[in-house]
Amino acid sequence: MGRTHEQAPEGLDVEALNDRLAREHPIDAYYERSILPIRLIEKGRLAIIRRFIGPADGLDLAEIGSGGGHVLRMFPRARITAIDVSDVFLDTARKNLAGYDARFLKGEVDKMDLPPGSFDRIICTEVLEHCVDPRAILRTIARLLRPEGAAVITIPNDPLILGLKGFVRRTPVGWALRDRIEWGGDRYHLHTWTPAEFERLLGEFFRVTHRAASPSDLLPIRACFRCVLR
């Protein structure tokens, strides 16, 4: 299953880790004030998620690792469930989803007592690389998805990203950007996959019906997959 960036110790305090990530990398600022190439990549990722989810009016839609609610606010007519382990992220999501038909659940989804088949659509975007046990999360997504439902799951293509960052650091652009090149907090990633490695992992639980990348298939910084139950 890909490679491990750092050892994920047993008993890791995932809430504290994610609270620290949220404070060091404020999610509103990430979407609104990152350098232009990053904003364009994330705009492309959001567009792919929107397309893969399809019409969501009246559907039960959950996001696992909802962050600040920037993904969920694309679906104003869905019944939304935002799930995150971090109070910092959830407080931001409550602000960004004010006026939506939304509930907010704190905790690790694989440890929650949610009924099977709870959701028509599930989103899990840029989350699994932070999880101690990604398979447990994917297994839970499969359990919570309704038979005709779909899940949209995305990951950063860290092998490519780290290579690009290393290249940029050696250029005048890298010198000018300095610390701003450390976008997204990837030092918090516990796992690293190429898109092909991750699709093999998905195949243990789902059938992948669509795949896309942002900003493009030629430069797949973000790998996006639409999945249905097998």
N, C-alpha and C positions, 0 to 999 in steps of 0.2 A: 504494500500500500504506500507507494511513494517513499519519501524519505522523511526523517524527523529532524526538524531544525534544532530542537533542544529536547532534553529528556523531560517528559511530562511526569513529574513525580506523583506517586500515589498520595492522595489526600491534598492535591493542589487546590488552593482556594480560588476557584474560578470566579466567584463574585468579586473578590478583591482585585484579581488580575484585570477583569473587565472594567471595574470602576477606575482603575489606574489608567487603562487604555483610553477610556472616555474622557478623563480629565486632561491627559497629555495630548490627545488629538480630538478636540471638540468637533463633534460630527457636523454641526451646522457650518462651522468654518471650513471643514473639509469639502462639503458640497458647494459652498458659496465662494471660497477664497483660495482654493488650491490653485497652483499654476495652471495655465490654460490647457495644456495637453491632458492633465489629469481630469479637469472638468469635462473635457470632450469625451474622454474614455468613459467616465461615469455616466454622462448623458447617454452614451450609446448603450451601456449596460442596462440602464433604466428602460430605455426604449425596447430592448430585447425582452426584458421581463414583462413589460406591458403587453407586448405582442404574444408572448408565449402563454400568458394567463388568459388572454382573450376577454370576451364580455364577462363582467363580474357582478352586474347588478343583481342584488338580492342573494348572492352566494355567501356562504360561510368561508371566509378567507383568513388564514393565519399566516403570520410571519414569525419564524423561529430565529431569534437573534434580530429583533426588530430595530435595534439601534435607536436612532432619533425619529423614526417614523417616516423617513423620506421616501421609502418605497411604498408603504401602505397608503400614503396620501394620494397616490395615483388612482385609487379605487374608492371614490367618495360614496358610491352607492352599494358597496358590499357591507356585510356584517363582519367587522374586523376584530381579530384577536391578535394583539401584540404581545409576544413572549420574549423576555430577556432576563438575564441573570443580574443585570446592573441597574440599580436605582438611578444612577446618573443618566443612563440611556433612556430609561422609562420616563423620567421626569421631562426630558426633551421631547420624547414621543407624545406625551400627554399635551404638551404645548402645540406641537405641530399637527396633531390630529384633533384639536378642539373643534367640536361641532360634528364630528364623525360618529357613526354608530360603532363605537369601539370599546373593547374591554382590554385591560392590561394585566398580564400575569407575570409574576416574578418567579424565576427559578429555572432549573435545568429541565428541559421538556421531557427527557427520558425518565425523569424521576417524578413527573406529575401524574396524577390520577385522572387523566382525561379519557373519556369514553372512546372506544374504537370507532372509526368512521365519523369523526366529529366535523371534518372539513371537506368542502368541495375543491378548494385550492390551497396549497401550502407553498410558501416561499421560504427559501433558506439561502441567503445570498451573502457571500464573503464571511461565512461563519465557521464552517467545518474545520478550516485550518487552525482555528483557535480552540477546538474542542479536544479534550483528553481522549475521548473514544468516539471518533466520527461514525463508526459502524453502529453504535448504539443510537445515535441521532437518526441515521438513515432508517434503521429498523423501526424507530418510533414514528417517523414520517409515514412509512408504509402502513403502520397500524392505524394512524389517525386519518388517513386518506380514505374517502368514500370510493366505492368500486369504480365509478365512472369519473373520478376526480383526476387531477393532475398536480404535480409538484414541479416548481421551477427552482433549480439549484444552480448556484454559480460559485466559482472559486477564482482566486487570482492565479495566474500562471507564474508562480514564483520563480521557477528556473529561468524563464525568459526575463522577468522583471529584474531579478538580481543581476543578470548579465547586462541588461541595459543600464542599470544604475552604475555598475562598475565602469562601463564604457563612458557614460556621461561625466563621472567624477574625474576622468582623465582629460577632460576638455575644458576650454575657457568657460563654457556654459555651466559646467559642474562647479567650477570655482566661484562663479557669480551666485549660484543658487545656494551653495554651502548646505546648511542643515535642512533647507526646504526640499532637498532631494529625498529625504527620508519620509516620504508621504505614506500615510496609511498605517503606520505602526507595524510593519511586517516583522519586526523583532519579537513581536508577541505571537507569531505563528508557531504552533507546535508541530505542524505537518506541512509538507511540501509535495505537490503533485504536478506533473505535466497534464494537459487535458486528456491525453490518451490513458494515462495511469488512472485518472479520476473516473473516466467513463467505465473502465473495467470494474472499479469499485462500485459504481452505481449499478452495474449489471448484476450484482449479487442480490439486489432488492427490487429493481425496476426494469422496465423496458424504456429506453431512451427513444423518443419519437422525433425530437428536433434538437439540433445543436447549432450554436452561433457563437461568435466572438466579437469583442469590442477592443479596439476600434474596427478591426477587420479580421478576416480569416488569415490574411497574410501577416498580421501583427496581433496575435491573440493574447492581449494582456489580460483580459477577463474571459473565461470560458463559461458558457451558459448552456444549460441542458433543460429540456422539458421532458418530464418522466411520467409514466403511468404505471399502475400495478401490473405485475407479470401474470 
